C-alpha cells in the first residue's frame, strides 16, 4: 500500500464542487498543504491532450478524482448521452494519466446509483452488476461503473494503487441549488426558503414522497475519503454512508421545519419517484475503522445556514 506523506502533491479534480471542496478542506485539516486544483476553464478534463499536458507539468503524487458531470432525475433523463460521454471521457483521461505518470495513489469517487434498482437492502459492495439499473440515472451509473472497473483493472494488470469509493447522497457547503439540475435535498432547502421569503401558500414536491433515501454530510464523506487514502488499498470499492435512511416525505417535513416554512406541501404524483429504496451497507467502512459524525438534522441546519449566508456564490442558475 502506497503511504501518503504530508509533503505529497495532491491533485483534487473537481476541487470547487461539493465533493472536491470538502476533500480539500479535509486534507488541509490533516496537514496536507500541497494541494493542486484546476477549474474547468483552466483544464477541460474531457480533452485528452490537455490532461496529459497537465500531468506532464504538475506530476502529482496523489490524485482524487472527484470531477464529474452530475445532476438530479430531470437532468439525467433529458441529457443521458452527455452524462455518459462526459463522465467516461473525464475518467479515462485522468486514470490513464495517473498510470502513465506513475501517480502513487488514486481515489476514484462513484455514486451509489451504480447499484441495481432492486438491489438487496442495505446494499453491499458485491451487489454491483447483479441486476438492471434505475433507468432515470442509467447513463451516469454506467459511466461510474466503467470508472471503478478501470481502477480495478489497472490495479490488477499494472499493480497501480488505484482505489474506489461509493458515497451515498451528499449535501452541504458548495452544493448545487439550481432547481433544474440539483439533487433532492438542496432543491428542498431552496424551495422552502424561497417559499418562506415570498409567503407562498404551498411548495410542490415531485413524486409520492415514499422512496427511502440515505444522506451524508459532505465533510463526513471527505474525512472518509482521506481515511481510505491513508488506510485502504483493496481492489473492491468501499461504500461511504451512514447506514440510516429517511423517506422523502419525512425529509421534506424535516427541511420545512428547519427552514421555518409554515405553508402546505403538495406532492406532484405525475413526476417520477426514482429508485424505491437505496441504503448502503457500510459494514466494510466500519470494519476499516471509520464512522460518520454529523447526523441528518444537524447537517441540514449547517447546509441551510451556508445557503442563506452564501447565496452570492451558491449555484442557483440565475441569469
N, C-alpha and C positions, 0 to 999 in steps of 0.2 A: 504493500500500500504506500502510495506517494505521501510523504509527510509535508504538510504545509508549514511554511515559515513566515514570520511576521514581515520579512523583507520582500516576500514574493510580489511580483507584479500580477495583479488580478484584473482581468478584463471582464466586466459585467455588461453583457449585451442586453440592451433594454434598460439601462441604468436610471432612466427618468420615469419609467412606468410604475404601476402599483407594486409589482413584484420586484423589479430590479432596484428601485429606490429603497425598498425595505431591506434588501440584501446588502446594499451599500451601507446603510445605517448599522446593520448587524455586524458587518465586517469591521467597520470603524470602531464599534463598541468593544470588539475583541482585540483591537490593536493592529489591525491590518490597515496600513495607511497608503500603500502604493496601489491605488485603485484607478483603473483606466475605464473611461466610457466615451462613447461617441453618439451624438444624436443621429436621427435618420438623415438629416440634411448633410451631416458630415460624413456618414458612411451608410450606404444602402446595402444592407446585408443580402439582398436578393441578387446583387451583382457579383459574380464570382471573382472577376479581376480586381474589383475594389476590395473585397475581403482579403484576397491574397496579398495585395499591396499593404493593407493594414497590418497583417500578421508579419510580413517581411520587415516592416519598420519597428513595430512595437515588441514583438517576441514575448508575449505574455507567458508567465509560468503556469497560471491557472485561468480557466475560463468558466464563467457561469452563463449558460445560455438561457436567458430569461426573455429575450426578444421574441415577439410573435404577433401575428395579426389575430386579434381576439374580438369577441362581441357576444351579444346575447342571442336568443332564439331568432329574433327578427333578422338580425344581421347575418347569421349563419344560413337562414332559409333563403335570403334574397341574393346572396353572393357566394355560393358554395365553391365555385371554380376559383375565385380569388383566395378564399381561405385555404384551399388545398394547395394551390400553386405557390402563394407567397410563403406559407409556412414550410413547405418542403424545400423551397429554394434557400431560405434562411438556414435551416438545419443542415442541409447537405454542404453548403459553403463553409459554415463555421466548424462543423465536426471534422470535415476533411482537412481544413487548415490547421485545426488543433493537432491532428495526427501528423501532417506534413511538417509542421514547425515544432514538433516534439514538446507540446504542452504536457506538463506532468500530471495534471488533473483537470477533468472537465465534469461539470454537473449540468445535465440537461433537465429542464423542467417541462413536464407534460401537464395533463389535466385528467381528472377522474372521468371525464366523458369518453375516455378510451375504452371503458368497460362496456360489456354488453348491456342493452336496455333492460333485460330481465336477469341481470347477474344476481347471484346469491347475496343476501344482505346479512350483516355488513360485508362489503366487497373485499375479498382477499386479493393479494397481488396476482395469484395464479389464475384468477378469473379471466385474465386477458385472453382475447381471441377464442373464447368459448361459446360465442353466440352473436346474433345480429346486433348492430349498434343502434342507438337512438337516431332516427332519421333527421331530426331537427338540427343536429350538430355533427352529422356523419363526416362531412368533409374535413372539418377541423380535427376530429378524432382520428381519422385515417392518417392525416399528416403527423400527428403527435405519436401515433403508434410507430410510424416509419422512423421517427427520430429516436425513440428509445430502443428500437430494434437495431438501428445503426450503431448506437453506443455499445450494445451488446456484441455485435459482430466485430467491431474494431477491437474490443477487449479480447474477444475470442481469437481473432486472426493475428493481431499485432501485439497484444498484451497491454494496450493503452489503458490507463486508469480512468476510464470514462464511466460515470455512474448516472443514474436517472432517478428522479423522484416524481411523484404524482400528487400535487396538492389538491385538496378539496376546494370548495367555493371560498374565495378570498374577498376581503373587504378591508378598507382602512385608508390612510393618507395616500393621496395621488391616484385615487380610483377614477374611473370613467363615469361621469354623470350625464353624458349625452343620451337622452332617452331612446333614440333610435338604435343605439348600439351598446348600451350598458347592460350589466347583469342585474339580477333582481333586487339585491339589497341596496346598492347605490341608487337605483331607479326609485325604490320606495322612499328613501331618505329625501331625494329631491322632490318627488311628487307631494309628499306630506308637508314638507317645508313650504313649498310654493302655494299649496292649498291653504296652509295656515296664514301665510302672508297676505293672500288675496281674499281670505274669508270665504273660500269656495265651500258650498254645502256638501260636496261629495268628492271622493277620489276614486277613479276607476283602476282596477287591477285586472290583469289578464288571467284567464282560466277559471278553475273552480276553487283554487286555494288548497286543494287536497294533497298535492305532491309533498313529499318529505325531503328536506334538504339539510345538509351539514354546512356550517360556516366557520371559518377560521380567520382570526385577526391576522393581518398580513405580517406584523412584526413577529408573531409566533412562528409563522411559516418561514420567515427569513432566518430566525435563530435555528430552526430545524435544518435548513439548508446548509448553514455554516457548520453545524454539528456533523452532518453527513460528510461534508468535505473533509473534516478533520478525523472522522472515525469510521468511515464506511468505504469499502471497495468491492462490494459484491456485484455479480452480474445482473441480478434481478433488481428491478426498480423498487422503490420504497414509497408506500402511501404516507402522505402527511395530512393529518386531520385531527379532529377532536374525538371521534367515535361517538358523537352526540348529534341528534337530529331534531328538527322542528318542522311543522307543517308551514306551508307558505301562508296560509290563513292566520295561524298564530304569530308568525313572523310579522305580518302586516299589522296586527294589533299591537305587537311589541314596539315596532317602529313608530306607529301612530302615537302611542303613549309617551315615548321618549321625546319625540318632536314636539308634542303638546298640541296636536291637532284634535279638534272636537267634532268634526263632521262625520259623514257616513262613508263607509267603504262599499263600493258596488263592484261586483265580480262579473266581468265580461266573459261568459262561458263559451262564446263563439271563438275565442282565441285559444291557442294550444297550451296544454299543461307542461309538455315535455316529459322526461322520464318520471315514472311514478314515485320512485324512491332511489336515493343514491347516497348511501352511507359507507364510509370507508372503514375497513378493518385495519386498525392501527397497532395491532399486536406486535408486528415486526419493529415498528418505530419505538414502541415502548420497551421492547426487549433490548434494543440498542442503547436505551437509556435516556430518551428524550420524551418530555411531556409538555403539552401546551400550558400556558399560564392565564391567558385572558379569556374569561367566559363571555358568552354572547351579549348579555345586556351591557356589561361594562364596555365591550368592544364597540357596540353600536353607539353608545354615548360618546366614545372617543372619536368615532368616524363622523358623527353628526357635528360635533364641536369643530372638527377640522373643516368640514364642508362649510359651515357658517362663517368661519374666520378666514377661509381661503377661496372664496368664490371668484376672486380676481384671477386666480391661477388654475382653478378647477376646470376640468374638461366638461363644458356644458353644451357645446355645439352651437353656441350663439354667434351670430354674424356681427 
